């Protein structure tokens, strides 16, 4: 299915991109731009991956196996 560009600003951007990447045609320039944008978008981590990484980082900084236990006596001593 053909792609018709009816907006002069978009046509200008496509021509400028074509010249910048030395694409043989505007169609190829648009294909390259869209492919790069899609690859960039799909290469970004998901929100779940970002959250999991944040939790791993926080846990590693917490040193869970070191320090004194926070038992009742310790918590009560905070109010003295």
Biopython code that builds the backbone (N, CA, C, O; Angstrom):
import numpy as np
from Bio.PDB.StructureBuilder import StructureBuilder

atoms = [
    (1, "UNK", "N", (0.849, -1.175, 0.000)),
    (1, "UNK", "CA", (0.000, 0.000, 0.000)),
    (1, "UNK", "C", (0.898, 1.243, 0.000)),
    (1, "UNK", "O", (1.807, 1.340, 0.825)),
    (2, "UNK", "N", (0.664, 2.166, -0.887)),
    (2, "UNK", "CA", (1.518, 3.356, -0.965)),
    (2, "UNK", "C", (1.299, 4.301, 0.212)),
    (2, "UNK", "O", (0.240, 4.318, 0.838)),
    (3, "UNK", "N", (2.319, 5.070, 0.482)),
    (3, "UNK", "CA", (2.270, 6.076, 1.537)),
    (3, "UNK", "C", (2.378, 7.437, 0.865)),
    (3, "UNK", "O", (3.394, 7.759, 0.251)),
    (4, "UNK", "N", (1.334, 8.221, 0.986)),
    (4, "UNK", "CA", (1.331, 9.560, 0.409)),
    (4, "UNK", "C", (1.515, 10.583, 1.516)),
    (4, "UNK", "O", (0.799, 10.569, 2.517)),
    (5, "UNK", "N", (2.478, 11.463, 1.326)),
    (5, "UNK", "CA", (2.745, 12.511, 2.304)),
    (5, "UNK", "C", (2.074, 13.785, 1.801)),
    (5, "UNK", "O", (2.451, 14.340, 0.769)),
    (6, "UNK", "N", (1.077, 14.231, 2.549)),
    (6, "UNK", "CA", (0.298, 15.393, 2.124)),
    (6, "UNK", "C", (0.651, 16.658, 2.888)),
    (6, "UNK", "O", (0.161, 17.738, 2.559)),
    (7, "UNK", "N", (1.483, 16.538, 3.887)),
    (7, "UNK", "CA", (1.885, 17.673, 4.707)),
    (7, "UNK", "C", (3.260, 18.142, 4.234)),
    (7, "UNK", "O", (4.207, 17.356, 4.187)),
    (8, "UNK", "N", (3.367, 19.418, 3.886)),
    (8, "UNK", "CA", (4.630, 19.951, 3.373)),
    (8, "UNK", "C", (5.758, 19.870, 4.400)),
    (8, "UNK", "O", (6.913, 19.656, 4.030)),
    (9, "UNK", "N", (5.440, 20.039, 5.679)),
    (9, "UNK", "CA", (6.467, 19.961, 6.714)),
    (9, "UNK", "C", (7.026, 18.544, 6.825)),
    (9, "UNK", "O", (8.231, 18.354, 6.990)),
    (10, "UNK", "N", (6.145, 17.560, 6.735)),
    (10, "UNK", "CA", (6.587, 16.164, 6.802)),
    (10, "UNK", "C", (7.409, 15.826, 5.566)),
    (10, "UNK", "O", (8.426, 15.137, 5.659)),
    (11, "UNK", "N", (6.969, 16.311, 4.411)),
    (11, "UNK", "CA", (7.710, 16.091, 3.174)),
    (11, "UNK", "C", (9.111, 16.693, 3.282)),
    (11, "UNK", "O", (10.088, 16.078, 2.856)),
    (12, "UNK", "N", (9.207, 17.893, 3.849)),
    (12, "UNK", "CA", (10.505, 18.540, 4.030)),
    (12, "UNK", "C", (11.386, 17.740, 4.981)),
    (12, "UNK", "O", (12.578, 17.567, 4.728)),
    (13, "UNK", "N", (10.803, 17.252, 6.076)),
    (13, "UNK", "CA", (11.571, 16.426, 7.020)),
    (13, "UNK", "C", (12.071, 15.152, 6.343)),
    (13, "UNK", "O", (13.213, 14.743, 6.549)),
    (14, "UNK", "N", (11.223, 14.534, 5.545)),
    (14, "UNK", "CA", (11.611, 13.305, 4.844)),
    (14, "UNK", "C", (12.752, 13.590, 3.870)),
    (14, "UNK", "O", (13.696, 12.806, 3.781)),
    (15, "UNK", "N", (12.676, 14.700, 3.141)),
    (15, "UNK", "CA", (13.760, 15.064, 2.201)),
    (15, "UNK", "C", (15.065, 15.349, 2.953)),
    (15, "UNK", "O", (16.139, 14.925, 2.527)),
    (16, "UNK", "N", (14.962, 16.067, 4.069)),
    (16, "UNK", "CA", (16.165, 16.374, 4.855)),
    (16, "UNK", "C", (16.777, 15.099, 5.429)),
    (16, "UNK", "O", (17.998, 14.944, 5.433)),
    (17, "UNK", "N", (15.938, 14.191, 5.910)),
    (17, "UNK", "CA", (16.435, 12.927, 6.456)),
    (17, "UNK", "C", (17.054, 12.084, 5.344)),
    (17, "UNK", "O", (18.084, 11.440, 5.542)),
    (18, "UNK", "N", (16.423, 12.093, 4.185)),
    (18, "UNK", "CA", (16.952, 11.371, 3.034)),
    (18, "UNK", "C", (18.366, 11.849, 2.713)),
    (18, "UNK", "O", (19.263, 11.043, 2.467)),
    (19, "UNK", "N", (18.553, 13.159, 2.720)),
    (19, "UNK", "CA", (19.880, 13.712, 2.438)),
    (19, "UNK", "C", (20.875, 13.368, 3.547)),
    (19, "UNK", "O", (22.037, 13.067, 3.277)),
    (20, "UNK", "N", (20.410, 13.416, 4.787)),
    (20, "UNK", "CA", (21.304, 13.157, 5.924)),
    (20, "UNK", "C", (21.819, 11.725, 5.941)),
    (20, "UNK", "O", (22.986, 11.487, 6.250)),
    (21, "UNK", "N", (20.951, 10.768, 5.607)),
    (21, "UNK", "CA", (21.359, 9.358, 5.645)),
    (21, "UNK", "C", (21.746, 8.836, 4.273)),
    (21, "UNK", "O", (22.112, 7.671, 4.113)),
    (22, "UNK", "N", (21.660, 9.718, 3.287)),
    (22, "UNK", "CA", (22.003, 9.363, 1.914)),
    (22, "UNK", "C", (21.173, 8.183, 1.412)),
    (22, "UNK", "O", (21.688, 7.267, 0.771)),
    (23, "UNK", "N", (19.886, 8.229, 1.716)),
    (23, "UNK", "CA", (18.959, 7.191, 1.249)),
    (23, "UNK", "C", (18.648, 7.430, -0.226)),
    (23, "UNK", "O", (18.617, 8.577, -0.671)),
    (24, "UNK", "N", (18.417, 6.368, -0.982)),
    (24, "UNK", "CA", (18.159, 6.527, -2.412)),
    (24, "UNK", "C", (16.806, 7.167, -2.733)),
    (24, "UNK", "O", (16.612, 7.700, -3.825)),
    (25, "UNK", "N", (15.875, 7.114, -1.781)),
    (25, "UNK", "CA", (14.550, 7.695, -2.028)),
    (25, "UNK", "C", (13.940, 8.165, -0.714)),
    (25, "UNK", "O", (14.404, 7.804, 0.368)),
    (26, "UNK", "N", (12.890, 8.978, -0.829)),
    (26, "UNK", "CA", (12.179, 9.419, 0.378)),
    (26, "UNK", "C", (11.527, 8.224, 1.058)),
    (26, "UNK", "O", (11.490, 8.140, 2.285)),
    (27, "UNK", "N", (11.017, 7.311, 0.258)),
    (27, "UNK", "CA", (10.374, 6.122, 0.831)),
    (27, "UNK", "C", (11.359, 5.341, 1.691)),
    (27, "UNK", "O", (11.026, 4.917, 2.798)),
    (28, "UNK", "N", (12.564, 5.155, 1.182)),
    (28, "UNK", "CA", (13.585, 4.442, 1.946)),
    (28, "UNK", "C", (13.976, 5.235, 3.187)),
    (28, "UNK", "O", (14.216, 4.644, 4.240)),
    (29, "UNK", "N", (14.043, 6.546, 3.088)),
    (29, "UNK", "CA", (14.365, 7.386, 4.242)),
    (29, "UNK", "C", (13.295, 7.255, 5.319)),
    (29, "UNK", "O", (13.613, 7.134, 6.502)),
    (30, "UNK", "N", (12.041, 7.280, 4.919)),
    (30, "UNK", "CA", (10.943, 7.126, 5.881)),
    (30, "UNK", "C", (10.994, 5.739, 6.507)),
    (30, "UNK", "O", (10.790, 5.596, 7.712)),
    (31, "UNK", "N", (11.268, 4.707, 5.694)),
    (31, "UNK", "CA", (11.371, 3.345, 6.230)),
    (31, "UNK", "C", (12.490, 3.260, 7.257)),
    (31, "UNK", "O", (12.307, 2.668, 8.320)),
    (32, "UNK", "N", (13.653, 3.848, 6.952)),
    (32, "UNK", "CA", (14.777, 3.834, 7.894)),
    (32, "UNK", "C", (14.438, 4.566, 9.187)),
    (32, "UNK", "O", (14.734, 4.076, 10.277)),
    (33, "UNK", "N", (13.824, 5.730, 9.068)),
    (33, "UNK", "CA", (13.473, 6.514, 10.251)),
    (33, "UNK", "C", (12.478, 5.765, 11.132)),
    (33, "UNK", "O", (12.624, 5.722, 12.354)),
    (34, "UNK", "N", (11.473, 5.182, 10.505)),
    (34, "UNK", "CA", (10.474, 4.433, 11.279)),
    (34, "UNK", "C", (11.084, 3.194, 11.917)),
    (34, "UNK", "O", (10.764, 2.861, 13.058)),
    (35, "UNK", "N", (11.960, 2.509, 11.189)),
    (35, "UNK", "CA", (12.604, 1.308, 11.742)),
    (35, "UNK", "C", (13.480, 1.670, 12.932)),
    (35, "UNK", "O", (13.472, 0.975, 13.948)),
    (36, "UNK", "N", (14.240, 2.762, 12.809)),
    (36, "UNK", "CA", (15.091, 3.195, 13.929)),
    (36, "UNK", "C", (14.257, 3.595, 15.141)),
    (36, "UNK", "O", (14.598, 3.254, 16.274)),
    (37, "UNK", "N", (13.172, 4.314, 14.907)),
    (37, "UNK", "CA", (12.302, 4.720, 16.011)),
    (37, "UNK", "C", (11.681, 3.503, 16.690)),
    (37, "UNK", "O", (11.591, 3.452, 17.917)),
    (38, "UNK", "N", (11.252, 2.524, 15.896)),
    (38, "UNK", "CA", (10.654, 1.314, 16.451)),
    (38, "UNK", "C", (11.680, 0.495, 17.227)),
    (38, "UNK", "O", (11.390, 0.008, 18.320)),
    (39, "UNK", "N", (12.874, 0.344, 16.668)),
    (39, "UNK", "CA", (13.934, -0.393, 17.370)),
    (39, "UNK", "C", (14.275, 0.267, 18.701)),
    (39, "UNK", "O", (14.481, -0.411, 19.707)),
    (40, "UNK", "N", (14.332, 1.594, 18.695)),
    (40, "UNK", "CA", (14.627, 2.329, 19.931)),
    (40, "UNK", "C", (13.522, 2.112, 20.961)),
    (40, "UNK", "O", (13.800, 1.883, 22.138)),
    (41, "UNK", "N", (12.281, 2.183, 20.519)),
    (41, "UNK", "CA", (11.151, 2.019, 21.434)),
    (41, "UNK", "C", (11.106, 0.603, 22.007)),
    (41, "UNK", "O", (10.880, 0.421, 23.203)),
    (42, "UNK", "N", (11.319, -0.388, 21.159)),
    (42, "UNK", "CA", (11.259, -1.776, 21.614)),
    (42, "UNK", "C", (12.474, -2.153, 22.451)),
    (42, "UNK", "O", (12.422, -3.114, 23.219)),
    (43, "UNK", "N", (13.572, -1.404, 22.312)),
    (43, "UNK", "CA", (14.776, -1.687, 23.075)),
    (43, "UNK", "C", (14.745, -1.141, 24.485)),
    (43, "UNK", "O", (15.601, -1.488, 25.299)),
    (44, "UNK", "N", (13.788, -0.304, 24.790)),
    (44, "UNK", "CA", (13.692, 0.268, 26.130)),
    (44, "UNK", "C", (13.114, -0.766, 27.095)),
    (44, "UNK", "O", (12.235, -1.545, 26.727)),
    (45, "UNK", "N", (13.613, -0.768, 28.332)),
    (45, "UNK", "CA", (13.080, -1.719, 29.309)),
    (45, "UNK", "C", (11.631, -1.388, 29.675)),
    (45, "UNK", "O", (11.213, -0.231, 29.655)),
    (46, "UNK", "N", (10.891, -2.428, 30.005)),
    (46, "UNK", "CA", (9.510, -2.232, 30.426)),
    (46, "UNK", "C", (9.489, -1.658, 31.842)),
    (46, "UNK", "O", (10.503, -1.664, 32.541)),
    (47, "UNK", "N", (8.337, -1.170, 32.249)),
    (47, "UNK", "CA", (8.203, -0.629, 33.601)),
    (47, "UNK", "C", (8.482, -1.711, 34.639)),
    (47, "UNK", "O", (9.078, -1.428, 35.679)),
    (48, "UNK", "N", (8.064, -2.934, 34.374)),
    (48, "UNK", "CA", (8.318, -4.037, 35.305)),
    (48, "UNK", "C", (9.816, -4.303, 35.437)),
    (48, "UNK", "O", (10.300, -4.574, 36.536)),
    (49, "UNK", "N", (10.554, -4.227, 34.326)),
    (49, "UNK", "CA", (12.004, -4.436, 34.378)),
    (49, "UNK", "C", (12.692, -3.316, 35.142)),
    (49, "UNK", "O", (13.629, -3.567, 35.900)),
    (50, "UNK", "N", (12.244, -2.099, 34.953)),
    (50, "UNK", "CA", (12.815, -0.962, 35.678)),
    (50, "UNK", "C", (12.543, -1.114, 37.173)),
    (50, "UNK", "O", (13.433, -0.896, 37.994)),
    (51, "UNK", "N", (11.321, -1.485, 37.522)),
    (51, "UNK", "CA", (10.968, -1.657, 38.938)),
    (51, "UNK", "C", (11.765, -2.793, 39.568)),
    (51, "UNK", "O", (12.233, -2.663, 40.699)),
    (52, "UNK", "N", (11.925, -3.905, 38.853)),
    (52, "UNK", "CA", (12.693, -5.028, 39.390)),
    (52, "UNK", "C", (14.151, -4.635, 39.604)),
    (52, "UNK", "O", (14.753, -5.005, 40.612)),
    (53, "UNK", "N", (14.717, -3.889, 38.665)),
    (53, "UNK", "CA", (16.093, -3.417, 38.816)),
    (53, "UNK", "C", (16.235, -2.475, 39.994)),
    (53, "UNK", "O", (17.217, -2.540, 40.734)),
    (54, "UNK", "N", (15.253, -1.595, 40.169)),
    (54, "UNK", "CA", (15.266, -0.677, 41.309)),
    (54, "UNK", "C", (15.244, -1.467, 42.612)),
    (54, "UNK", "O", (15.997, -1.154, 43.534)),
    (55, "UNK", "N", (14.400, -2.474, 42.700)),
    (55, "UNK", "CA", (14.309, -3.282, 43.927)),
    (55, "UNK", "C", (15.609, -4.038, 44.192)),
    (55, "UNK", "O", (16.064, -4.111, 45.334)),
    (56, "UNK", "N", (16.211, -4.602, 43.136)),
    (56, "UNK", "CA", (17.485, -5.306, 43.313)),
    (56, "UNK", "C", (18.565, -4.340, 43.819)),
    (56, "UNK", "O", (19.335, -4.675, 44.719)),
    (57, "UNK", "N", (18.611, -3.149, 43.235)),
    (57, "UNK", "CA", (19.595, -2.154, 43.641)),
    (57, "UNK", "C", (19.374, -1.730, 45.091)),
    (57, "UNK", "O", (20.327, -1.628, 45.863)),
    (58, "UNK", "N", (18.136, -1.487, 45.453)),
    (58, "UNK", "CA", (17.814, -1.080, 46.818)),
    (58, "UNK", "C", (18.162, -2.175, 47.812)),
    (58, "UNK", "O", (18.702, -1.906, 48.885)),
    (59, "UNK", "N", (17.850, -3.405, 47.449)),
    (59, "UNK", "CA", (18.141, -4.533, 48.335)),
    (59, "UNK", "C", (19.644, -4.694, 48.527)),
    (59, "UNK", "O", (20.097, -4.993, 49.632)),
    (60, "UNK", "N", (20.423, -4.501, 47.463)),
    (60, "UNK", "CA", (21.874, -4.648, 47.588)),
    (60, "UNK", "C", (22.465, -3.553, 48.467)),
    (60, "UNK", "O", (23.462, -3.780, 49.153)),
    (61, "UNK", "N", (21.863, -2.375, 48.452)),
    (61, "UNK", "CA", (22.354, -1.275, 49.284)),
    (61, "UNK", "C", (21.918, -1.413, 50.735)),
    (61, "UNK", "O", (22.518, -0.804, 51.621)),
    (62, "UNK", "N", (20.894, -2.195, 50.987)),
    (62, "UNK", "CA", (20.346, -2.312, 52.342)),
    (62, "UNK", "C", (21.191, -3.168, 53.256)),
    (62, "UNK", "O", (21.056, -3.074, 54.476)),
    (63, "UNK", "N", (22.072, -4.011, 52.699)),
    (63, "UNK", "CA", (22.890, -4.911, 53.521)),
    (63, "UNK", "C", (22.007, -5.667, 54.511)),
    (63, "UNK", "O", (22.167, -5.537, 55.725)),
    (64, "UNK", "N", (21.092, -6.443, 53.992)),
    (64, "UNK", "CA", (20.107, -7.120, 54.826)),
    (64, "UNK", "C", (20.717, -8.076, 55.838)),
    (64, "UNK", "O", (20.099, -8.342, 56.869)),
    (65, "UNK", "N", (21.892, -8.591, 55.582)),
    (65, "UNK", "CA", (22.484, -9.581, 56.476)),
    (65, "UNK", "C", (23.409, -8.959, 57.517)),
    (65, "UNK", "O", (24.037, -9.686, 58.287)),
    (66, "UNK", "N", (23.508, -7.644, 57.558)),
    (66, "UNK", "CA", (24.415, -6.987, 58.498)),
    (66, "UNK", "C", (23.627, -6.088, 59.441)),
    (66, "UNK", "O", (22.505, -5.679, 59.143)),
    (67, "UNK", "N", (24.224, -5.797, 60.556)),
    (67, "UNK", "CA", (23.587, -4.886, 61.493)),
    (67, "UNK", "C", (22.794, -5.610, 62.562)),
    (67, "UNK", "O", (22.680, -6.836, 62.556)),
    (68, "UNK", "N", (22.259, -4.842, 63.462)),
    (68, "UNK", "CA", (21.505, -5.397, 64.579)),
    (68, "UNK", "C", (20.057, -5.618, 64.176)),
    (68, "UNK", "O", (19.517, -4.882, 63.350)),
    (69, "UNK", "N", (19.434, -6.627, 64.755)),
    (69, "UNK", "CA", (18.017, -6.842, 64.452)),
    (69, "UNK", "C", (17.163, -5.729, 65.066)),
    (69, "UNK", "O", (17.482, -5.203, 66.132)),
    (70, "UNK", "N", (16.101, -5.389, 64.392)),
    (70, "UNK", "CA", (15.208, -4.334, 64.892)),
    (70, "UNK", "C", (14.095, -4.993, 65.701)),
    (70, "UNK", "O", (12.942, -5.032, 65.273)),
    (71, "UNK", "N", (14.457, -5.513, 66.880)),
    (71, "UNK", "CA", (13.472, -6.168, 67.731)),
    (71, "UNK", "C", (12.753, -5.135, 68.602)),
    (71, "UNK", "O", (13.014, -3.938, 68.485)),
    (72, "UNK", "N", (11.863, -5.588, 69.461)),
    (72, "UNK", "CA", (11.066, -4.688, 70.275)),
    (72, "UNK", "C", (11.937, -3.827, 71.179)),
    (72, "UNK", "O", (11.659, -2.641, 71.356)),
    (73, "UNK", "N", (12.956, -4.389, 71.737)),
    (73, "UNK", "CA", (13.837, -3.628, 72.630)),
    (73, "UNK", "C", (14.509, -2.482, 71.870)),
    (73, "UNK", "O", (14.625, -1.375, 72.396)),
    (74, "UNK", "N", (14.945, -2.739, 70.655)),
    (74, "UNK", "CA", (15.577, -1.693, 69.861)),
    (74, "UNK", "C", (14.577, -0.588, 69.526)),
    (74, "UNK", "O", (14.895, 0.595, 69.651)),
    (75, "UNK", "N", (13.377, -0.966, 69.105)),
    (75, "UNK", "CA", (12.368, 0.042, 68.760)),
    (75, "UNK", "C", (11.975, 0.856, 69.987)),
    (75, "UNK", "O", (11.784, 2.069, 69.894)),
    (76, "UNK", "N", (11.854, 0.197, 71.129)),
    (76, "UNK", "CA", (11.518, 0.928, 72.350)),
    (76, "UNK", "C", (12.623, 1.905, 72.739)),
    (76, "UNK", "O", (12.347, 2.968, 73.295)),
    (77, "UNK", "N", (13.875, 1.547, 72.446)),
    (77, "UNK", "CA", (14.985, 2.433, 72.813)),
    (77, "UNK", "C", (14.993, 3.709, 71.972)),
    (77, "UNK", "O", (15.605, 4.700, 72.368)),
    (78, "UNK", "N", (14.345, 3.699, 70.855)),
    (78, "UNK", "CA", (14.265, 4.887, 70.006)),
    (78, "UNK", "C", (13.439, 6.009, 70.645)),
    (78, "UNK", "O", (13.602, 7.181, 70.307)),
    (79, "UNK", "N", (12.559, 5.637, 71.566)),
    (79, "UNK", "CA", (11.686, 6.617, 72.213)),
    (79, "UNK", "C", (12.252, 7.141, 73.523)),
    (79, "UNK", "O", (11.645, 8.009, 74.151)),
    (80, "UNK", "N", (13.396, 6.632, 73.945)),
    (80, "UNK", "CA", (14.001, 7.080, 75.207)),
    (80, "UNK", "C", (14.730, 8.381, 75.056)),
    (80, "UNK", "O", (15.291, 8.889, 76.026)),
]
sb = StructureBuilder()
sb.init_structure("model")
sb.init_model(0)
sb.init_chain("A")
sb.init_seg("    ")
for serial, (resi, resn, name, xyz) in enumerate(atoms, 1):
    if name == "N":
        sb.init_residue(resn, " ", resi, " ")
    sb.init_atom(name, np.array(xyz, "f"), 0.0, 1.0, " ", f" {name:<3s}", serial, name[0])
structure = sb.get_structure()
